[in-house]
Amino acid sequence: MRKHMSICYVYFDESGDLGFDFSKEKTSRHFVVAMLFCHDSKKIEKFVKKTFASFSKTEVKSLNGVLHAHKLRPTVRRRILRQLLGEDISVLVIVLNKEQVHAELHKAKHVLYNYVVNILLDRLMRKGLFDCEDVVEVVAAQRETNKFLNDNFSRYLREQSIKNHAMRISVSIKTPKERKGLQIADLLAWSFFRKYEHGDPLYADIISEKTIEESWLFGKK
């Protein structure tokens, strides 16, 4: 008897930049992509809404209705991460050491970005968290307004999933207001970027028991 098909959700966001001019003070040394995996998107939506309900009117106004990790107070960041431990989620993270990236990719940032995200998605699929009959909805935070680049990104992930795993996935590009799971992905990406770029593992350590993948691409050093 065939197993009942279920829907899985993957939200992801990144932290850092893909600039390679390290003479510039604001160019990061690392680029982090974080994925939030869950089976119930409604619970994540409710989680974010509940978090906002605990804020003061001043805090809500300052955030403009969206949880932006860099705008949150440290105590709030820690509280949200601790509360996430009670949710049925999994976290996957890939860290790019930009100083190890091949020179020919420095100017092909869209190619590099697609490749990094696909590597992490590939590792998620190898974890056995869902079956090939399941519907996998991948939700990416909007990075570009260029429709061609967005279409290219979505098509690339779909084609790679079929080629490598014989799985059909849907890919949508949304704003954090449209899909609240992206707000959690933002906090996760920020937390791990903080760990690697600034040597502060406090936030990433809080969510460590939910982190099933945390690895480097192109090597640490």
Buried (B, 14 or more C-beta within 10 A) or exposed (E): EEEEEEEBBBBBBBBBBBBBEEEEEEBBEBBBBBBBBBBBBEEBBEBBEEBBEEBEEEBEEEBEEBBBBEEBEEEBBBBBBEEBEEBEBBBBBBBBBBEEBEEEBBEEEBEBBBBBBBBBBBBBBEEEBBEEEBBBBBBBBBBEEEEEBBEBBBEBBBEBBEEEBEBEBEBEBBEBEEBBBBBBBBBBBBBBBBBBBEEEBEBBEBBEEBBBBBEBBBEEE
